[in-house]
Amino acid sequence: MGRPTKSVHEKRIETLALRLTTAEKSHIEQQAAVSGLSLAKYCRKLILKSRFNGVAEGSNTQLLYELNKLGLELADLKRASVQGCDPSRVETLLDKLETTLDEVAINGA
């Protein structure tokens, strides 16, 4: 038995497009990740001014922020690798990642 069909008023058929800078989009993605929501759900809740807890229950906000920041740096490094990048930058980033993961293993998330 499948899910009941939604009424016309319940279906999300409309879209909203907006232009953002890379930094703005990254910031919104970070905030959505910290809140534990998908990007679409996070934006919808903000736009519609729904009340929600900005942090997922039981999460370590600072740790999530640091891991997300490292993830963004890794993505940036991947883009930079096409043009060639300084190997010491990769080494520094991997050291930071290892330290943060050790913290998770010791303290838990």
N, C-alpha and C positions, 0 to 999 in steps of 0.2 A: 504494500500500500504506500503510495507516494504522498508527498506533502500536499496539503490543500492548495488549490490555485488562489493566488492573491487577486484581490479586486483591483480594478483599474486605478483607484486612488492609492493603493499600497505599493504598486509596482514602481520601481525606480527606473524610469525610462529616459529621463532628462539628464543632460550633462552640463557641466560648467567648466569652461576652459579659461585659464588665466596664465599670464606670463610671469615668470619669476627669474631672478638671477640664480646662478648656480649656488651661491651661498644661502639664499633664502630657501631654496628647495632642500638643501642639505640640512638646514636648521629645522625645517618642518619634519623631515624624515627622522631626524634625531629625536625630536619631541614625541613623535608618534611611537617610535621604538621604545622610548622610556616609559610611555604611558601603557604600552602593551597592546596598542590598537593598530589596525591596519591604517595605511596612509589615508585611504578614502574615509574610513569611519572617524578617524581623528579630525580630519578637515570638516566633515559633515557636522560633528558635534561642536566644533569651534564656531562654525558659521551659524549654526542654528542656536547657538548659546545654550546648549544642553549642559546640565551639570554632570560632571564626572570627575572621578578621582584621577588626577594627573599622573599618578605613579601606580604601577601594578602592585598588587598586594604582595608583601613579603620580599620585595625587590630592594636591592641596595642601589639607590639612585646614583651615587657618586661612581660606583663601580660600573654600572650600566653606561654612564656618560663616558668614562675612560675607555671602556671597550668599544663603544660606538665611535669615539674619536680615533682610536687606533684603526678601526675598520675603514673609516673615511681616508685616513692617511695611506692605508694599504691600497685603496682604490686609486688614490692620487698617484701613488708610486707606480701602479700598473699602467696608468695613462702616460706617465713620464718615461716608462721603460721603452716606449716606442722611439723616443728621442735619445735614449741613453741617460742613465742617471748615476750619481755618485754612489759607489758600493758602500761607503761608510754610512750613508743615509739608510740604506736597507738594514745594515747591521744594527744601527741605533734603534730603528723601529722594531726589529725582531727582539732586541733586548727589552724594550718597553713592554712588548706583548708578553714575553716570557715572565717578566716581573708581575704583570697584572694577572696572568693566569695562575701564577704561584699564589698570589693573594687570594684568588677565588678558591683554590684548593685548600688553603689553610683556614681562611675565615668563612668560606661558603658565600653564596650569592644572596 
